[in-house]
Amino acid sequence: MWEEWAVTQFVDDTFVCDPPKTLALAEGFRFTHGERIAPFEIIYETYGELNEDRSNAVLVCHALSPGAHCAGKYTPDDIKPGWWDGMVGHGKGIDLRTHFVVCVNFPGSPWGTTAPRSLDPATGKPYGSRYPWVTVEDMVESQRIVMDHLGITKWKAIAGNSLGGMEVLMWAALHPERIGALICIAASASVPVASVAWHLIGRKLIQSDPAFKGGDYYDSPDPLRGLQLARMVGHMTYLSNEALEAKFGRRRRGGTRQFEVDSYLEYQGGKFATSYDANSYIRVQAAMDEMDLDEQFGSLQAAFSRLRGKALLISFDTDWLFPTAEVARIEAAMREAGVDVAHLDIPTPNGHDAFLIDYHLINPPVQELLASL
Amino acid sequence: MWEEWAVTQFVDDTFVCDPPKTLALAEGFRFTHGERIAPFEIIYETYGELNEDRSNAVLVCHALSPGAHCAGKYTPDDIKPGWWDGMVGHGKGIDLRTHFVVCVNFPGSPWGTTAPRSLDPATGKPYGSRYPWVTVEDMVESQRIVMDHLGITKWKAIAGNSLGGMEVLMWAALHPERIGALICIAASASVPVASVAWHLIGRKLIQSDPAFKGGDYYDSPDPLRGLQLARMVGHMTYLSNEALEAKFGRRRRGGTRQFEVDSYLEYQGGKFATSYDANSYIRVQAAMDEMDLDEQFGSLQAAFSRLRGKALLISFDTDWLFPTAEVARIEAAMREAGVDVAHLDIPTPNGHDAFLIDYHLINPPVQELLASL
């Protein structure tokens, strides 16, 4: 019954995409903190055609929950298309008639790339607690490896939302020469303290669940209640108060005293806990919280000092996970660094989730930016 | 180290008060939902002197966390005074030189009145899961019983913050003829959905902790991690983002990578979990969420239709647990019902907790109201 509120929008006019591709790294993947996992597999997807001079490639960076499947359906019968299908498609914001889109499942995420729940060939058991704590640099590095593998020297543009937008900013700081333009939506150069606190609480809920067993819980088939609860906290931070009032108010489920919002949160949390992986959740979210471009580069302006491509920053006025003021700070730093930057603060009742809902508001500026390159 | 951030302010110019008083009800207490616990004890405190015609009595209604000890110190050596000592005292907002103040520990709360952790004389064990689910009406009823016991016909005024303010509104609806004036601070006639959702999540954290054992956990001496986590969620809802930025930002604890806000939340949650009781927490908070004067009386205007005393409503512009708009709704309903009402929306960075911090802002209007009666 809650499908109507599901965040990913159903778009009927989608296309049939290729299955995911695998890049096997025999030498393994080396994490920022020094660990190496070998062998290591990176899963990615591509859509559209790479042109002859390889100048039409767009990288889409995914956020915490989704994976490399950002557009299309594997078969026409799939119930849902990829997670950003409203943006990526033929005639859409990132137009596949003229662009080649790449989306890479980053290390730590549970959707195909070697992850905490992957089997360690040395032991035949999941890596579990032994999987490294990833960083946003690791995410960018996995995307760079795929980029080189595909023979792409420079992305025409890179785009991402939420954590994906933080990856975009990390690209701008680490590899500015390899980016033609960037699109950063609902993200900032570090997570502000209120959002850090909610993230921390979410991780504590997982780690305090005795069934989590320090991360080595894969012998049990049951979804973790701690992960379900953490997702409820997460959902609350994605929704604006306006959306909560409009969708639920203080309404009860028919014939019961249960609040509708209660039923909704349990449903969304439960769905997530049966598919996502708790070890991935705590690692990916911690990576988000640890990223801090001010701290890492001395200042935001220093972080963006080598960036020469155009930048489009989009914030949403009801997003309190990444408030507009944080995005304005990036805008100011980029401007001082001489970057051609535009910041669009979009009024919407949809909070942080607007990047998965308000395509009529975010696609036109993205289209315009790409057309201007 | 976190004492500096403790919510209750230290006030040195306080007085030595009487010890708590006990009202033993041999016939027991009958709860709204029909259960009776007998015998039953109600704990309350009084400060100041009741005048001859018993016309100077002010009821202070407490919120979720504290109890009947709202002002003074039992001995000069007490580290902290009562929880609203900044308001109640000699020469303070509710001036004990001219007023007699009563504060009643309500049923469900763990601070003395027969509670879930009290021993059931029939079994010699705590009531635990068998303790009834309380309502705000039950809280008001316990205060009415003490009022009658003290021979007070009409309160000169009643005052409360947060849940205490909700009790004040319930008094206005149930016993308007027994109130000379009301002071309702940081509260509304029902908890708005965003706050309900955070409350629900907090209760789920307790109830999902295996050590909670459905409420019969008293054989273990350990504090419940679920209660500690719930309190962390609660704390987040009490603090404004401004306060979080000012107090913590993204700062780390000296020499570590631990965020200061993390350390703060663990400290506050831990302190709470070792003193408060989980069965009380879930019952008192559920009572708060269940109260809905619109639903109960058909409309807010109907709820306040018999009220004739003056009303002072105070909201805080950074309180997102009880936003200003909710208080404005009460103001409008009271006005339509012909009540002499004033609504003060106070700008402060201190969020919901402002009623325990900003005495320089809330005492003057309270003083003024009492002087006008």
Boltz contact constraints between the chains, C-beta under 6 A:
constraints:
  - contact:
      token1: [A, 193]
      token2: [B, 244]
      max_distance: 6.0
  - contact:
      token1: [A, 193]
      token2: [B, 245]
      max_distance: 6.0
  - contact:
      token1: [A, 193]
      token2: [B, 248]
      max_distance: 6.0
  - contact:
      token1: [A, 193]
      token2: [B, 249]
      max_distance: 6.0
  - contact:
      token1: [A, 193]
      token2: [B, 250]
      max_distance: 6.0
  - contact:
      token1: [A, 193]
      token2: [B, 261]
      max_distance: 6.0
  - contact:
      token1: [A, 194]
      token2: [B, 241]
      max_distance: 6.0
  - contact:
      token1: [A, 194]
      token2: [B, 244]
      max_distance: 6.0
  - contact:
      token1: [A, 196]
      token2: [B, 259]
      max_distance: 6.0
  - contact:
      token1: [A, 197]
      token2: [B, 236]
      max_distance: 6.0
  - contact:
      token1: [A, 197]
      token2: [B, 261]
      max_distance: 6.0
  - contact:
      token1: [A, 200]
      token2: [B, 262]
      max_distance: 6.0
  - contact:
      token1: [A, 201]
      token2: [B, 232]
      max_distance: 6.0
  - contact:
      token1: [A, 208]
      token2: [B, 225]
      max_distance: 6.0
  - contact:
      token1: [A, 210]
      token2: [B, 210]
      max_distance: 6.0
  - contact:
      token1: [A, 225]
      token2: [B, 208]
      max_distance: 6.0
  - contact:
      token1: [A, 232]
      token2: [B, 201]
      max_distance: 6.0
  - contact:
      token1: [A, 236]
      token2: [B, 197]
      max_distance: 6.0
  - contact:
      token1: [A, 241]
      token2: [B, 194]
      max_distance: 6.0
  - contact:
      token1: [A, 244]
      token2: [B, 193]
      max_distance: 6.0
  - contact:
      token1: [A, 244]
      token2: [B, 194]
      max_distance: 6.0
  - contact:
      token1: [A, 245]
      token2: [B, 193]
      max_distance: 6.0
  - contact:
      token1: [A, 248]
      token2: [B, 193]
      max_distance: 6.0
  - contact:
      token1: [A, 249]
      token2: [B, 193]
      max_distance: 6.0
  - contact:
      token1: [A, 250]
      token2: [B, 193]
      max_distance: 6.0
  - contact:
      token1: [A, 259]
      token2: [B, 196]
      max_distance: 6.0
  - contact:
      token1: [A, 261]
      token2: [B, 193]
      max_distance: 6.0
  - contact:
      token1: [A, 261]
      token2: [B, 197]
      max_distance: 6.0
  - contact:
      token1: [A, 262]
      token2: [B, 200]
      max_distance: 6.0
